[in-house]
Amino acid sequence: MRRESLEVLDYNPPSAPIIKMPDRQFPGYLIPGDGLNNLYELAYALRSRTKEVLPGSEAAEQAKYIADRLRAMLAHYEQALIKAGHRLPYDPPLAARPDY
């Protein structure tokens, strides 16, 4: 884990902050872990539904891509928290959930 100063462009709780990392050209939107988990759950549900209703369609493939990307982001988030000794803000972790 490293510590760096970040430029906080906007932070008005309960919304997430807009921050700029020192090595990035453009600022980013910080999504808290529980929010990331919620987005993944929605994408997973959308993926499952489009796979069922529109099998093989472009919409089903796009939904799968979004769910896969969010799952990878959530996995990275979980690994970082576990490594730093923090608990997850949701349950169950990805390892305890079924793959699709």
C-alpha positions in Angstrom: 0.0 0.0 0.0 1.3 3.5 -0.8 0.1 6.9 0.2 -0.3 9.7 -2.2 -2.0 13.1 -2.2 -5.0 13.3 -4.4 -6.7 16.4 -5.8 -10.4 16.3 -4.7 -12.4 18.3 -7.2 -15.7 17.7 -5.6 -17.1 15.9 -2.6 -20.6 16.5 -1.4 -21.7 13.5 0.8 -23.5 11.3 0.2 -22.3 11.4 -3.4 -18.9 10.0 -4.3 -15.9 12.3 -4.8 -14.4 13.4 -8.0 -10.7 12.9 -7.6 -7.5 13.4 -9.7 -4.6 11.0 -9.3 -1.2 12.5 -9.7 -0.3 10.3 -12.6 -3.6 10.5 -14.5 -4.5 13.2 -17.0 -8.2 13.2 -16.2 -10.0 13.0 -12.9 -12.2 10.0 -12.0 -15.3 9.3 -10.1 -14.7 7.3 -6.9 -17.4 4.5 -6.5 -17.5 3.2 -3.0 -17.2 -0.6 -2.7 -20.8 -1.2 -1.7 -21.9 0.9 -4.7 -19.6 -1.1 -7.0 -21.2 -4.3 -5.6 -24.7 -3.0 -6.3 -23.7 -2.1 -9.9 -22.3 -5.6 -10.4 -25.5 -7.2 -9.0 -27.6 -5.2 -11.4 -25.3 -6.0 -14.3 -25.4 -9.7 -13.4 -29.2 -9.6 -13.3 -29.3 -7.8 -16.7 -26.9 -10.3 -18.1 -28.9 -13.3 -16.9 -32.2 -11.8 -18.2 -30.8 -10.9 -21.7 -29.2 -14.3 -22.0 -32.6 -15.9 -21.3 -34.7 -13.5 -23.4 -32.3 -12.6 -26.2 -29.8 -15.4 -26.5 -26.9 -14.7 -28.9 -28.0 -11.1 -29.4 -25.7 -8.1 -29.4 -27.6 -6.8 -26.2 -26.8 -10.1 -24.5 -23.1 -9.9 -25.4 -22.9 -6.2 -24.2 -24.6 -7.1 -21.0 -22.1 -10.0 -20.5 -19.2 -7.6 -21.2 -20.4 -5.1 -18.6 -21.0 -7.8 -16.0 -17.6 -9.3 -16.6 -15.8 -5.9 -16.3 -17.6 -5.1 -13.1 -16.9 -8.5 -11.7 -13.2 -8.0 -12.5 -13.2 -4.6 -10.8 -15.0 -6.0 -7.8 -12.5 -8.9 -7.5 -9.6 -6.4 -7.6 -11.4 -4.3 -4.9 -11.8 -7.4 -2.7 -8.2 -8.5 -3.1 -6.9 -5.0 -2.2 -9.2 -4.8 0.9 -8.2 -8.3 2.1 -4.5 -7.6 1.6 -4.8 -4.3 3.6 -6.7 -6.1 6.4 -10.1 -4.4 5.8 -13.5 -6.1 5.9 -15.8 -6.0 2.9 -18.8 -3.7 3.0 -21.0 -6.4 1.6 -21.6 -10.1 1.9 -21.0 -12.6 0.4 -17.7 -12.1 -1.3 -17.4 -13.0 -5.0 -15.7 -16.3 -4.2 -18.9 -17.5 -2.5 -21.1 -16.5 -5.4 -22.0 -18.6 -8.4 -20.4 -17.9 -11.7 -22.8 -17.4 -14.7 
